[in-house]
Amino acid sequence: MILSSFILLIMGMGTTFVFLFVLIICTNISSKVSSKYAYLMPEPEPKKAKPAAKPAAAAAGNEDEIAAAIAVALVKHAGK
């Protein structure tokens, strides 16, 4: 029973080790091949930075106008 569990342990760890080793080799080969043919795909153009957004109070106008609009909305809402 213990011997079969050790065999299973060695087989599982060995399979994982072999798989990871093959994965590393394939990744290295893929990296070398892709760097060799990288000239076929041009680099994307950098995106232009968007201008900074204005604060809400500056974009909406004067604070007194905002307060007046809120007051009008409250009066209309209360009248219904």
PDB file as gemmi writes it, atoms N, CA and C in Angstrom:
CRYST1    1.000    1.000    1.000  90.00  90.00  90.00 P 1                      
ATOM      1  N   MET A   1       0.830  -1.191   0.000  1.00  0.00           N  
ATOM      2  CA  MET A   1       0.000   0.000   0.000  1.00  0.00           C  
ATOM      3  C   MET A   1       0.878   1.260   0.000  1.00  0.00           C  
ATOM      4  N   ILE A   2       1.849   1.323   0.886  1.00  0.00           N  
ATOM      5  CA  ILE A   2       2.729   2.487   0.946  1.00  0.00           C  
ATOM      6  C   ILE A   2       3.617   2.527  -0.292  1.00  0.00           C  
ATOM      7  N   LEU A   3       4.063   1.363  -0.751  1.00  0.00           N  
ATOM      8  CA  LEU A   3       4.906   1.320  -1.945  1.00  0.00           C  
ATOM      9  C   LEU A   3       4.153   1.846  -3.170  1.00  0.00           C  
ATOM     10  N   SER A   4       2.895   1.472  -3.311  1.00  0.00           N  
ATOM     11  CA  SER A   4       2.118   1.953  -4.459  1.00  0.00           C  
ATOM     12  C   SER A   4       1.859   3.462  -4.356  1.00  0.00           C  
ATOM     13  N   SER A   5       1.720   3.983  -3.139  1.00  0.00           N  
ATOM     14  CA  SER A   5       1.531   5.423  -2.988  1.00  0.00           C  
ATOM     15  C   SER A   5       2.806   6.182  -3.337  1.00  0.00           C  
ATOM     16  N   PHE A   6       3.976   5.632  -3.013  1.00  0.00           N  
ATOM     17  CA  PHE A   6       5.234   6.264  -3.399  1.00  0.00           C  
ATOM     18  C   PHE A   6       5.435   6.227  -4.914  1.00  0.00           C  
ATOM     19  N   ILE A   7       5.049   5.136  -5.537  1.00  0.00           N  
ATOM     20  CA  ILE A   7       5.148   5.040  -7.003  1.00  0.00           C  
ATOM     21  C   ILE A   7       4.245   6.085  -7.650  1.00  0.00           C  
ATOM     22  N   LEU A   8       3.019   6.202  -7.130  1.00  0.00           N  
ATOM     23  CA  LEU A   8       2.092   7.208  -7.645  1.00  0.00           C  
ATOM     24  C   LEU A   8       2.639   8.622  -7.428  1.00  0.00           C  
ATOM     25  N   LEU A   9       3.273   8.859  -6.283  1.00  0.00           N  
ATOM     26  CA  LEU A   9       3.871  10.158  -5.988  1.00  0.00           C  
ATOM     27  C   LEU A   9       4.984  10.483  -6.973  1.00  0.00           C  
ATOM     28  N   ILE A  10       5.862   9.549  -7.215  1.00  0.00           N  
ATOM     29  CA  ILE A  10       6.983   9.748  -8.137  1.00  0.00           C  
ATOM     30  C   ILE A  10       6.481   9.940  -9.566  1.00  0.00           C  
ATOM     31  N   MET A  11       5.479   9.167  -9.966  1.00  0.00           N  
ATOM     32  CA  MET A  11       4.944   9.302 -11.323  1.00  0.00           C  
ATOM     33  C   MET A  11       4.278  10.673 -11.515  1.00  0.00           C  
ATOM     34  N   GLY A  12       3.527  11.108 -10.531  1.00  0.00           N  
ATOM     35  CA  GLY A  12       2.849  12.398 -10.628  1.00  0.00           C  
ATOM     36  C   GLY A  12       3.829  13.556 -10.660  1.00  0.00           C  
ATOM     37  N   MET A  13       4.808  13.534  -9.761  1.00  0.00           N  
ATOM     38  CA  MET A  13       5.794  14.610  -9.727  1.00  0.00           C  
ATOM     39  C   MET A  13       6.687  14.571 -10.965  1.00  0.00           C  
ATOM     40  N   GLY A  14       7.010  13.395 -11.431  1.00  0.00           N  
ATOM     41  CA  GLY A  14       7.824  13.269 -12.638  1.00  0.00           C  
ATOM     42  C   GLY A  14       7.096  13.791 -13.860  1.00  0.00           C  
ATOM     43  N   THR A  15       5.815  13.473 -13.962  1.00  0.00           N  
ATOM     44  CA  THR A  15       5.013  13.963 -15.088  1.00  0.00           C  
ATOM     45  C   THR A  15       4.939  15.483 -15.065  1.00  0.00           C  
ATOM     46  N   THR A  16       4.729  16.057 -13.884  1.00  0.00           N  
ATOM     47  CA  THR A  16       4.669  17.504 -13.756  1.00  0.00           C  
ATOM     48  C   THR A  16       6.004  18.141 -14.123  1.00  0.00           C  
ATOM     49  N   PHE A  17       7.098  17.560 -13.651  1.00  0.00           N  
ATOM     50  CA  PHE A  17       8.420  18.090 -13.946  1.00  0.00           C  
ATOM     51  C   PHE A  17       8.706  18.053 -15.449  1.00  0.00           C  
ATOM     52  N   VAL A  18       8.391  16.943 -16.082  1.00  0.00           N  
ATOM     53  CA  VAL A  18       8.627  16.812 -17.518  1.00  0.00           C  
ATOM     54  C   VAL A  18       7.764  17.810 -18.286  1.00  0.00           C  
ATOM     55  N   PHE A  19       6.507  17.945 -17.900  1.00  0.00           N  
ATOM     56  CA  PHE A  19       5.623  18.885 -18.576  1.00  0.00           C  
ATOM     57  C   PHE A  19       6.147  20.316 -18.451  1.00  0.00           C  
ATOM     58  N   LEU A  20       6.558  20.728 -17.251  1.00  0.00           N  
ATOM     59  CA  LEU A  20       7.067  22.085 -17.063  1.00  0.00           C  
ATOM     60  C   LEU A  20       8.369  22.300 -17.826  1.00  0.00           C  
ATOM     61  N   PHE A  21       9.214  21.297 -17.885  1.00  0.00           N  
ATOM     62  CA  PHE A  21      10.463  21.399 -18.637  1.00  0.00           C  
ATOM     63  C   PHE A  21      10.185  21.585 -20.124  1.00  0.00           C  
ATOM     64  N   VAL A  22       9.261  20.802 -20.666  1.00  0.00           N  
ATOM     65  CA  VAL A  22       8.890  20.927 -22.076  1.00  0.00           C  
ATOM     66  C   VAL A  22       8.244  22.286 -22.331  1.00  0.00           C  
ATOM     67  N   LEU A  23       7.440  22.778 -21.392  1.00  0.00           N  
ATOM     68  CA  LEU A  23       6.806  24.084 -21.521  1.00  0.00           C  
ATOM     69  C   LEU A  23       7.840  25.203 -21.574  1.00  0.00           C  
ATOM     70  N   ILE A  24       8.871  25.129 -20.752  1.00  0.00           N  
ATOM     71  CA  ILE A  24       9.942  26.130 -20.761  1.00  0.00           C  
ATOM     72  C   ILE A  24      10.687  26.098 -22.089  1.00  0.00           C  
ATOM     73  N   ILE A  25      10.979  24.915 -22.589  1.00  0.00           N  
ATOM     74  CA  ILE A  25      11.681  24.799 -23.868  1.00  0.00           C  
ATOM     75  C   ILE A  25      10.832  25.385 -24.999  1.00  0.00           C  
ATOM     76  N   CYS A  26       9.549  25.057 -25.026  1.00  0.00           N  
ATOM     77  CA  CYS A  26       8.668  25.588 -26.071  1.00  0.00           C  
ATOM     78  C   CYS A  26       8.532  27.106 -25.974  1.00  0.00           C  
ATOM     79  N   THR A  27       8.478  27.644 -24.760  1.00  0.00           N  
ATOM     80  CA  THR A  27       8.396  29.088 -24.580  1.00  0.00           C  
ATOM     81  C   THR A  27       9.652  29.776 -25.088  1.00  0.00           C  
ATOM     82  N   ASN A  28      10.808  29.216 -24.805  1.00  0.00           N  
ATOM     83  CA  ASN A  28      12.063  29.797 -25.284  1.00  0.00           C  
ATOM     84  C   ASN A  28      12.149  29.751 -26.808  1.00  0.00           C  
ATOM     85  N   ILE A  29      11.745  28.649 -27.394  1.00  0.00           N  
ATOM     86  CA  ILE A  29      11.774  28.531 -28.857  1.00  0.00           C  
ATOM     87  C   ILE A  29      10.805  29.538 -29.471  1.00  0.00           C  
ATOM     88  N   SER A  30       9.616  29.657 -28.905  1.00  0.00           N  
ATOM     89  CA  SER A  30       8.629  30.600 -29.409  1.00  0.00           C  
ATOM     90  C   SER A  30       9.129  32.041 -29.295  1.00  0.00           C  
ATOM     91  N   SER A  31       9.824  32.344 -28.231  1.00  0.00           N  
ATOM     92  CA  SER A  31      10.366  33.685 -28.052  1.00  0.00           C  
ATOM     93  C   SER A  31      11.422  34.000 -29.103  1.00  0.00           C  
ATOM     94  N   LYS A  32      12.285  33.045 -29.384  1.00  0.00           N  
ATOM     95  CA  LYS A  32      13.330  33.258 -30.387  1.00  0.00           C  
ATOM     96  C   LYS A  32      12.741  33.400 -31.790  1.00  0.00           C  
ATOM     97  N   VAL A  33      11.747  32.584 -32.102  1.00  0.00           N  
ATOM     98  CA  VAL A  33      11.131  32.647 -33.432  1.00  0.00           C  
ATOM     99  C   VAL A  33      10.362  33.958 -33.597  1.00  0.00           C  
ATOM    100  N   SER A  34       9.613  34.361 -32.572  1.00  0.00           N  
ATOM    101  CA  SER A  34       8.831  35.584 -32.685  1.00  0.00           C  
ATOM    102  C   SER A  34       9.721  36.821 -32.734  1.00  0.00           C  
ATOM    103  N   SER A  35      10.848  36.815 -32.048  1.00  0.00           N  
ATOM    104  CA  SER A  35      11.747  37.965 -32.124  1.00  0.00           C  
ATOM    105  C   SER A  35      12.427  38.035 -33.488  1.00  0.00           C  
ATOM    106  N   LYS A  36      12.611  36.894 -34.117  1.00  0.00           N  
ATOM    107  CA  LYS A  36      13.235  36.867 -35.439  1.00  0.00           C  
ATOM    108  C   LYS A  36      12.316  37.479 -36.484  1.00  0.00           C  
ATOM    109  N   TYR A  37      11.022  37.258 -36.376  1.00  0.00           N  
ATOM    110  CA  TYR A  37      10.059  37.745 -37.356  1.00  0.00           C  
ATOM    111  C   TYR A  37       9.235  38.919 -36.835  1.00  0.00           C  
ATOM    112  N   ALA A  38       9.723  39.631 -35.841  1.00  0.00           N  
ATOM    113  CA  ALA A  38       8.977  40.747 -35.258  1.00  0.00           C  
ATOM    114  C   ALA A  38       8.848  41.913 -36.221  1.00  0.00           C  
ATOM    115  N   TYR A  39       9.737  42.015 -37.184  1.00  0.00           N  
ATOM    116  CA  TYR A  39       9.683  43.123 -38.130  1.00  0.00           C  
ATOM    117  C   TYR A  39       8.446  43.048 -39.021  1.00  0.00           C  
ATOM    118  N   LEU A  40       7.806  41.910 -39.112  1.00  0.00           N  
ATOM    119  CA  LEU A  40       6.622  41.761 -39.953  1.00  0.00           C  
ATOM    120  C   LEU A  40       5.395  42.440 -39.351  1.00  0.00           C  
ATOM    121  N   MET A  41       5.396  42.608 -38.042  1.00  0.00           N  
ATOM    122  CA  MET A  41       4.265  43.236 -37.363  1.00  0.00           C  
ATOM    123  C   MET A  41       4.727  44.568 -36.788  1.00  0.00           C  
ATOM    124  N   PRO A  42       4.251  45.688 -37.321  1.00  0.00           N  
ATOM    125  CA  PRO A  42       4.699  46.989 -36.829  1.00  0.00           C  
ATOM    126  C   PRO A  42       4.188  47.255 -35.411  1.00  0.00           C  
ATOM    127  N   GLU A  43       4.911  48.115 -34.723  1.00  0.00           N  
ATOM    128  CA  GLU A  43       4.515  48.485 -33.363  1.00  0.00           C  
ATOM    129  C   GLU A  43       3.264  49.363 -33.427  1.00  0.00           C  
ATOM    130  N   PRO A  44       2.342  49.192 -32.496  1.00  0.00           N  
ATOM    131  CA  PRO A  44       1.153  50.052 -32.496  1.00  0.00           C  
ATOM    132  C   PRO A  44       1.534  51.486 -32.135  1.00  0.00           C  
ATOM    133  N   GLU A  45       0.797  52.431 -32.725  1.00  0.00           N  
ATOM    134  CA  GLU A  45       1.066  53.828 -32.436  1.00  0.00           C  
ATOM    135  C   GLU A  45       0.634  54.141 -31.014  1.00  0.00           C  
ATOM    136  N   PRO A  46       1.431  54.952 -30.307  1.00  0.00           N  
ATOM    137  CA  PRO A  46       1.032  55.293 -28.937  1.00  0.00           C  
ATOM    138  C   PRO A  46      -0.231  56.141 -28.932  1.00  0.00           C  
ATOM    139  N   LYS A  47      -1.067  55.902 -27.953  1.00  0.00           N  
ATOM    140  CA  LYS A  47      -2.320  56.641 -27.854  1.00  0.00           C  
ATOM    141  C   LYS A  47      -2.038  58.050 -27.338  1.00  0.00           C  
ATOM    142  N   LYS A  48      -2.790  58.999 -27.884  1.00  0.00           N  
ATOM    143  CA  LYS A  48      -2.635  60.380 -27.449  1.00  0.00           C  
ATOM    144  C   LYS A  48      -3.326  60.547 -26.102  1.00  0.00           C  
ATOM    145  N   ALA A  49      -2.697  61.334 -25.245  1.00  0.00           N  
ATOM    146  CA  ALA A  49      -3.268  61.572 -23.921  1.00  0.00           C  
ATOM    147  C   ALA A  49      -4.480  62.480 -24.044  1.00  0.00           C  
ATOM    148  N   LYS A  50      -5.521  62.135 -23.340  1.00  0.00           N  
ATOM    149  CA  LYS A  50      -6.725  62.950 -23.345  1.00  0.00           C  
ATOM    150  C   LYS A  50      -6.511  64.156 -22.432  1.00  0.00           C  
ATOM    151  N   PRO A  51      -7.091  65.289 -22.761  1.00  0.00           N  
ATOM    152  CA  PRO A  51      -6.945  66.447 -21.876  1.00  0.00           C  
ATOM    153  C   PRO A  51      -7.645  66.181 -20.549  1.00  0.00           C  
ATOM    154  N   ALA A  52      -7.101  66.794 -19.514  1.00  0.00           N  
ATOM    155  CA  ALA A  52      -7.645  66.576 -18.178  1.00  0.00           C  
ATOM    156  C   ALA A  52      -9.055  67.151 -18.091  1.00  0.00           C  
ATOM    157  N   ALA A  53      -9.916  66.440 -17.408  1.00  0.00           N  
ATOM    158  CA  ALA A  53     -11.301  66.879 -17.257  1.00  0.00           C  
ATOM    159  C   ALA A  53     -11.374  68.039 -16.270  1.00  0.00           C  
ATOM    160  N   LYS A  54     -12.299  68.957 -16.543  1.00  0.00           N  
ATOM    161  CA  LYS A  54     -12.482  70.089 -15.651  1.00  0.00           C  
ATOM    162  C   LYS A  54     -13.281  69.639 -14.444  1.00  0.00           C  
ATOM    163  N   PRO A  55     -13.095  70.290 -13.302  1.00  0.00           N  
ATOM    164  CA  PRO A  55     -13.915  69.952 -12.132  1.00  0.00           C  
ATOM    165  C   PRO A  55     -15.390  70.214 -12.416  1.00  0.00           C  
ATOM    166  N   ALA A  56     -16.260  69.527 -11.718  1.00  0.00           N  
ATOM    167  CA  ALA A  56     -17.694  69.616 -11.978  1.00  0.00           C  
ATOM    168  C   ALA A  56     -18.216  71.029 -11.758  1.00  0.00           C  
ATOM    169  N   ALA A  57     -17.737  71.719 -10.719  1.00  0.00           N  
ATOM    170  CA  ALA A  57     -18.224  73.064 -10.439  1.00  0.00           C  
ATOM    171  C   ALA A  57     -17.787  74.027 -11.534  1.00  0.00           C  
ATOM    172  N   ALA A  58     -16.582  73.881 -12.037  1.00  0.00           N  
ATOM    173  CA  ALA A  58     -16.099  74.778 -13.087  1.00  0.00           C  
ATOM    174  C   ALA A  58     -16.800  74.483 -14.405  1.00  0.00           C  
ATOM    175  N   ALA A  59     -17.105  73.229 -14.665  1.00  0.00           N  
ATOM    176  CA  ALA A  59     -17.759  72.872 -15.915  1.00  0.00           C  
ATOM    177  C   ALA A  59     -19.224  73.308 -15.915  1.00  0.00           C  
ATOM    178  N   ALA A  60     -19.873  73.273 -14.780  1.00  0.00           N  
ATOM    179  CA  ALA A  60     -21.285  73.599 -14.709  1.00  0.00           C  
ATOM    180  C   ALA A  60     -21.530  75.105 -14.633  1.00  0.00           C  
ATOM    181  N   GLY A  61     -20.578  75.858 -14.204  1.00  0.00           N  
ATOM    182  CA  GLY A  61     -20.752  77.311 -14.107  1.00  0.00           C  
ATOM    183  C   GLY A  61     -20.639  77.763 -12.671  1.00  0.00           C  
ATOM    184  N   ASN A  62     -21.307  78.835 -12.368  1.00  0.00           N  
ATOM    185  CA  ASN A  62     -21.249  79.444 -11.057  1.00  0.00           C  
ATOM    186  C   ASN A  62     -22.021  78.597 -10.040  1.00  0.00           C  
ATOM    187  N   GLU A  63     -21.540  78.592  -8.794  1.00  0.00           N  
ATOM    188  CA  GLU A  63     -22.210  77.802  -7.751  1.00  0.00           C  
ATOM    189  C   GLU A  63     -23.580  78.385  -7.415  1.00  0.00           C  
ATOM    190  N   ASP A  64     -23.733  79.715  -7.564  1.00  0.00           N  
ATOM    191  CA  ASP A  64     -25.036  80.325  -7.298  1.00  0.00           C  
ATOM    192  C   ASP A  64     -26.074  79.842  -8.297  1.00  0.00           C  
ATOM    193  N   GLU A  65     -25.656  79.665  -9.549  1.00  0.00           N  
ATOM    194  CA  GLU A  65     -26.578  79.169 -10.563  1.00  0.00           C  
ATOM    195  C   GLU A  65     -26.991  77.733 -10.261  1.00  0.00           C  
ATOM    196  N   ILE A  66     -26.062  76.952  -9.765  1.00  0.00           N  
ATOM    197  CA  ILE A  66     -26.368  75.562  -9.412  1.00  0.00           C  
ATOM    198  C   ILE A  66     -27.363  75.525  -8.260  1.00  0.00           C  
ATOM    199  N   ALA A  67     -27.122  76.377  -7.244  1.00  0.00           N  
ATOM    200  CA  ALA A  67     -28.030  76.423  -6.099  1.00  0.00           C  
ATOM    201  C   ALA A  67     -29.419  76.871  -6.533  1.00  0.00           C  
ATOM    202  N   ALA A  68     -29.484  77.822  -7.434  1.00  0.00           N  
ATOM    203  CA  ALA A  68     -30.784  78.293  -7.918  1.00  0.00           C  
ATOM    204  C   ALA A  68     -31.520  77.196  -8.673  1.00  0.00           C  
ATOM    205  N   ALA A  69     -30.799  76.455  -9.483  1.00  0.00           N  
ATOM    206  CA  ALA A  69     -31.427  75.362 -10.230  1.00  0.00           C  
ATOM    207  C   ALA A  69     -31.951  74.296  -9.288  1.00  0.00           C  
ATOM    208  N   ILE A  70     -31.209  74.002  -8.240  1.00  0.00           N  
ATOM    209  CA  ILE A  70     -31.670  73.007  -7.258  1.00  0.00           C  
ATOM    210  C   ILE A  70     -32.916  73.515  -6.550  1.00  0.00           C  
ATOM    211  N   ALA A  71     -32.916  74.811  -6.183  1.00  0.00           N  
ATOM    212  CA  ALA A  71     -34.074  75.378  -5.499  1.00  0.00           C  
ATOM    213  C   ALA A  71     -35.314  75.324  -6.397  1.00  0.00           C  
ATOM    214  N   VAL A  72     -35.175  75.646  -7.669  1.00  0.00           N  
ATOM    215  CA  VAL A  72     -36.301  75.598  -8.597  1.00  0.00           C  
ATOM    216  C   VAL A  72     -36.820  74.163  -8.717  1.00  0.00           C  
ATOM    217  N   ALA A  73     -35.911  73.202  -8.800  1.00  0.00           N  
ATOM    218  CA  ALA A  73     -36.333  71.804  -8.918  1.00  0.00           C  
ATOM    219  C   ALA A  73     -37.080  71.353  -7.668  1.00  0.00           C  
ATOM    220  N   LEU A  74     -36.616  71.790  -6.495  1.00  0.00           N  
ATOM    221  CA  LEU A  74     -37.310  71.412  -5.257  1.00  0.00           C  
ATOM    222  C   LEU A  74     -38.715  72.035  -5.196  1.00  0.00           C  
ATOM    223  N   VAL A  75     -38.827  73.290  -5.632  1.00  0.00           N  
ATOM    224  CA  VAL A  75     -40.142  73.956  -5.590  1.00  0.00           C  
ATOM    225  C   VAL A  75     -41.101  73.251  -6.547  1.00  0.00           C  
ATOM    226  N   LYS A  76     -40.628  72.905  -7.739  1.00  0.00           N  
ATOM    227  CA  LYS A  76     -41.485  72.215  -8.714  1.00  0.00           C  
ATOM    228  C   LYS A  76     -41.888  70.833  -8.218  1.00  0.00           C  
ATOM    229  N   HIS A  77     -40.940  70.153  -7.560  1.00  0.00           N  
ATOM    230  CA  HIS A  77     -41.226  68.812  -7.059  1.00  0.00           C  
ATOM    231  C   HIS A  77     -42.216  68.857  -5.899  1.00  0.00           C  
ATOM    232  N   ALA A  78     -42.062  69.861  -5.037  1.00  0.00           N  
ATOM    233  CA  ALA A  78     -42.952  69.966  -3.874  1.00  0.00           C  
ATOM    234  C   ALA A  78     -44.360  70.377  -4.303  1.00  0.00           C  
ATOM    235  N   GLY A  79     -44.487  71.066  -5.422  1.00  0.00           N  
ATOM    236  CA  GLY A  79     -45.796  71.519  -5.902  1.00  0.00           C  
ATOM    237  C   GLY A  79     -46.653  70.409  -6.463  1.00  0.00           C  
ATOM    238  N   LYS A  80     -46.122  69.289  -6.785  1.00  0.00           N  
ATOM    239  CA  LYS A  80     -46.896  68.188  -7.394  1.00  0.00           C  
ATOM    240  C   LYS A  80     -47.647  67.403  -6.381  1.00  0.00           C  
TER     241      LYS A  80                                                      
END                                                                             
